[in-house]
């Protein structure tokens, strides 16, 4: 019996295991960016649980008041939609935009009554293409979405277009160094330095304040931007 068989894996076995690992991590990354199918239901729960504190922090940082018109862009599992409804009250309006048809369908079912009464409006939309008029929003949040956006300048130009001057736009991102330690982020995530994201917001015509949430397991940065 060869030493290779007795004391270690063969090259073929190691290659197969690496292939399985790559497929698993790619699937996780793909579901985090665009939850869908049977797995998507589980990832919606994971997104809500993992992102809820960062989402709540972004909503606090946005300074959202009663009667406001606001949006959660890339709402994923929908945790932010519930919090926004509470903040704007019965006379406010919450918009939600998602690229995932499955998450959109899920949210439409969950918030059917709010949609019927006009308190909530849900639609497909990406950070670079939002079905809103200019200056339509008092505030908007987008949390853990910019990793999947190839062109920050285009995305932030679109967000600034729909948020009125003097309104607030909060971009939440996981700390890049902490995110880089997670194996799935090597598959489809673009992890930018915080300074680069701030510069892109400033380039879109915003003043930017930088707040931090030191919440485990991933610290978050909240970039509070105000269009001029």
Backbone torsions as a table, in degrees:
resi	resn	phi	psi	omega
1	UNK	NA	133.2	-176.2
2	UNK	-74.5	153.5	176.0
3	UNK	-62.0	-31.7	-179.0
4	UNK	-61.4	-40.7	-179.9
5	UNK	-75.1	-40.9	-175.4
6	UNK	-73.3	-41.5	-167.6
7	UNK	-114.8	-3.4	-180.0
8	UNK	-160.9	170.3	178.8
9	UNK	-79.1	150.5	173.5
10	UNK	-74.5	162.1	178.0
11	UNK	-61.0	-36.5	179.6
12	UNK	-66.4	-40.3	179.4
13	UNK	-65.2	-43.6	179.5
14	UNK	-64.0	-39.8	178.4
15	UNK	-64.0	-39.9	178.9
16	UNK	-64.7	-43.0	179.9
17	UNK	-65.7	-39.5	177.3
18	UNK	-64.6	-36.8	177.7
19	UNK	-64.7	-41.5	177.9
20	UNK	-64.1	-43.8	179.1
21	UNK	-59.7	-44.0	179.9
22	UNK	-61.9	-42.8	-179.9
23	UNK	-65.1	-40.5	180.0
24	UNK	-65.2	-48.2	-178.2
25	UNK	-67.2	-36.1	176.5
26	UNK	-64.9	-38.6	178.4
27	UNK	-65.1	-44.1	178.7
28	UNK	-60.4	-48.3	-179.6
29	UNK	-61.1	-42.5	180.0
30	UNK	-64.6	-38.4	179.0
31	UNK	-70.5	-35.8	178.2
32	UNK	-67.0	-34.2	179.5
33	UNK	-81.8	-28.6	-176.9
34	UNK	-155.5	80.4	-177.2
35	UNK	-61.0	134.9	-177.8
36	UNK	-160.2	160.5	176.3
37	UNK	66.9	-163.1	-179.1
38	UNK	-62.0	-42.6	178.2
39	UNK	-63.0	-33.6	-177.6
40	UNK	-58.6	-32.5	179.0
41	UNK	-63.2	-42.0	177.2
42	UNK	-68.2	-38.4	-179.9
43	UNK	-70.7	-27.2	174.3
44	UNK	-61.1	-42.6	176.8
45	UNK	-64.1	-43.4	179.5
46	UNK	-62.4	-43.7	179.7
47	UNK	-62.6	-44.4	179.7
48	UNK	-62.7	-44.9	-178.0
49	UNK	-69.2	-43.7	-175.8
50	UNK	-75.1	-29.0	-173.9
51	UNK	-101.8	-7.6	-169.0
52	UNK	-58.5	-42.4	-177.7
53	UNK	-68.2	-40.0	177.7
54	UNK	-65.5	-39.7	178.1
55	UNK	-63.8	-46.4	178.7
56	UNK	-60.9	-39.3	177.4
57	UNK	-64.1	-39.3	178.1
58	UNK	-64.8	-39.9	179.2
59	UNK	-67.1	-40.6	175.3
60	UNK	-60.9	-45.3	-177.4
61	UNK	-65.3	-27.9	-179.8
62	UNK	-73.2	-16.5	178.8
63	UNK	64.0	40.2	-175.6
64	UNK	-72.1	130.8	-177.4
65	UNK	-110.3	168.6	176.0
66	UNK	-60.0	148.0	176.5
67	UNK	74.1	5.4	-178.3
68	UNK	-76.9	161.4	171.4
69	UNK	-108.5	117.3	-169.4
70	UNK	-135.2	171.3	179.5
71	UNK	-148.0	146.9	167.5
72	UNK	-111.8	116.6	-174.2
73	UNK	-103.1	115.5	-171.6
74	UNK	79.8	56.9	-169.2
75	UNK	-76.7	-11.7	174.6
76	UNK	56.8	-119.1	-178.2
77	UNK	-72.4	-13.2	173.5
78	UNK	96.8	6.3	-178.8
79	UNK	-59.3	-38.5	-178.9
80	UNK	-67.2	-31.1	-179.7
81	UNK	-62.6	-41.4	179.6
82	UNK	-63.8	-44.2	-179.0
83	UNK	-66.1	-41.3	179.4
84	UNK	-63.2	-39.2	177.4
85	UNK	-58.8	-41.2	178.6
86	UNK	-64.4	-40.2	-174.9
87	UNK	-69.9	-41.2	-175.0
88	UNK	-83.8	-16.8	177.0
89	UNK	74.9	-172.4	-172.1
90	UNK	-70.1	-21.5	-178.7
91	UNK	-103.3	5.3	176.5
92	UNK	-93.6	173.7	179.8
93	UNK	-132.2	132.6	178.2
94	UNK	-113.8	123.7	172.6
95	UNK	-101.1	144.1	174.0
96	UNK	-132.9	135.1	-178.9
97	UNK	-128.1	138.3	-176.9
98	UNK	-146.3	146.0	173.2
99	UNK	-88.8	-16.8	-177.8
100	UNK	-88.3	113.7	177.3
101	UNK	-58.5	-35.9	-178.8
102	UNK	-67.5	-40.8	178.4
103	UNK	-69.7	-33.1	177.0
104	UNK	-65.7	-45.2	178.1
105	UNK	-62.2	-42.2	179.4
106	UNK	-60.7	-45.8	-178.6
107	UNK	-67.8	-38.0	178.9
108	UNK	-62.5	-34.8	176.8
109	UNK	-70.8	-45.1	-177.3
110	UNK	-65.7	-38.3	-174.8
111	UNK	-108.4	32.9	-176.3
112	UNK	-57.7	-41.8	-178.3
113	UNK	-68.1	-41.6	178.6
114	UNK	-65.3	-34.6	176.0
115	UNK	-68.5	-41.7	-179.4
116	UNK	-60.9	-39.3	-177.7
117	UNK	-84.8	-5.9	178.6
118	UNK	88.2	2.8	178.3
119	UNK	-72.1	-24.3	-178.4
120	UNK	-133.0	141.6	174.7
121	UNK	-130.9	123.6	-178.1
122	UNK	-117.6	140.0	-177.7
123	UNK	-156.3	155.0	170.9
124	UNK	-67.4	141.9	179.4
125	UNK	180.0	148.1	177.8
126	UNK	-115.5	171.9	-179.1
127	UNK	-66.2	-17.3	179.2
128	UNK	-103.8	0.4	-177.6
129	UNK	-154.5	90.8	-177.1
130	UNK	-109.6	128.9	-178.8
131	UNK	-79.6	64.9	180.0
132	UNK	-135.5	152.2	173.7
133	UNK	-73.9	162.4	174.9
134	UNK	-57.8	141.3	174.9
135	UNK	57.2	32.3	-176.0
136	UNK	-77.7	-21.9	-170.9
137	UNK	-113.9	145.7	169.0
138	UNK	-81.2	-31.6	-178.5
139	UNK	-158.8	154.8	175.8
140	UNK	-146.2	148.6	173.1
141	UNK	-125.7	151.2	170.9
142	UNK	-148.3	119.4	-171.4
143	UNK	-121.9	127.0	177.6
144	UNK	57.8	42.6	179.3
145	UNK	-117.4	-28.7	-170.6
146	UNK	-68.1	-13.7	177.0
147	UNK	-62.4	-23.8	-173.5
148	UNK	-105.4	11.9	-178.6
149	UNK	-108.4	114.9	-177.7
150	UNK	-72.3	-29.3	-174.7
151	UNK	-121.3	93.5	-178.7
152	UNK	-63.4	-38.2	-178.1
153	UNK	-59.6	-44.8	179.6
154	UNK	-66.6	-40.9	-179.7
155	UNK	-64.1	-46.3	-177.4
156	UNK	-72.1	-31.1	174.2
157	UNK	-62.0	-39.6	178.7
158	UNK	-68.9	-40.9	178.6
159	UNK	-64.7	-41.6	178.8
160	UNK	-65.8	-32.2	178.4
161	UNK	-60.8	-39.2	-172.7
162	UNK	-92.8	-12.4	177.6
163	UNK	-98.5	128.1	-176.0
164	UNK	-63.8	153.6	174.4
165	UNK	-57.0	132.5	-177.0
166	UNK	86.6	-9.3	175.0
167	UNK	-76.5	-170.4	-176.9
168	UNK	-129.8	141.8	177.5
169	UNK	-131.5	118.3	-177.8
170	UNK	-113.0	122.3	177.2
171	UNK	-106.6	118.9	179.0
172	UNK	-104.6	129.7	178.6
173	UNK	-135.9	144.5	172.7
174	UNK	-68.9	148.9	179.1
175	UNK	-57.1	124.6	-174.1
176	UNK	-58.9	-37.3	180.0
177	UNK	-66.7	-40.1	177.8
178	UNK	-69.1	-40.0	179.8
179	UNK	-64.4	-36.0	-177.6
180	UNK	-64.9	-20.7	179.7
181	UNK	-81.1	-10.6	178.8
182	UNK	-87.2	123.8	-170.0
183	UNK	-62.2	-29.2	-176.3
184	UNK	-74.0	-18.3	-177.4
185	UNK	-71.2	-10.1	175.3
186	UNK	-75.2	-6.4	-174.3
187	UNK	-116.8	84.1	173.0
188	UNK	96.3	-5.5	176.5
189	UNK	-90.5	141.0	169.3
190	UNK	-111.2	109.0	-177.2
191	UNK	-98.7	107.6	-177.0
192	UNK	-100.4	147.5	172.3
193	UNK	-58.7	146.4	-179.3
194	UNK	-57.4	-40.0	-179.5
195	UNK	-59.8	-33.8	179.5
196	UNK	-68.6	-39.3	179.0
197	UNK	-68.3	-41.4	177.1
198	UNK	-60.6	-44.4	-179.9
199	UNK	-61.0	-37.4	178.9
200	UNK	-67.5	-37.7	176.3
201	UNK	-66.3	-42.5	177.8
202	UNK	-64.2	-37.6	177.9
203	UNK	-64.9	-24.3	177.4
204	UNK	-84.9	0.4	175.9
205	UNK	99.2	26.2	-178.5
206	UNK	-111.6	150.4	160.6
207	UNK	-89.5	145.6	-170.9
208	UNK	-132.0	129.3	168.9
209	UNK	-106.5	142.8	-175.7
210	UNK	-112.5	115.8	175.5
211	UNK	-114.8	158.3	-178.8
212	UNK	-130.8	145.1	173.5
213	UNK	-119.5	116.6	-177.8
214	UNK	-91.8	48.6	-176.0
215	UNK	-88.5	133.9	176.3
216	UNK	-73.8	154.3	-0.2
217	UNK	-85.5	-10.3	-177.4
218	UNK	-123.8	118.0	172.4
219	UNK	-62.8	148.6	-179.4
220	UNK	-122.9	151.6	174.4
221	UNK	-111.4	130.5	176.8
222	UNK	-110.6	115.5	-178.8
223	UNK	-102.1	107.3	-174.6
224	UNK	-95.5	105.0	-174.1
225	UNK	-107.4	141.0	177.9
226	UNK	-126.7	114.6	177.5
227	UNK	-62.3	141.5	-179.1
228	UNK	-72.3	NA	NA
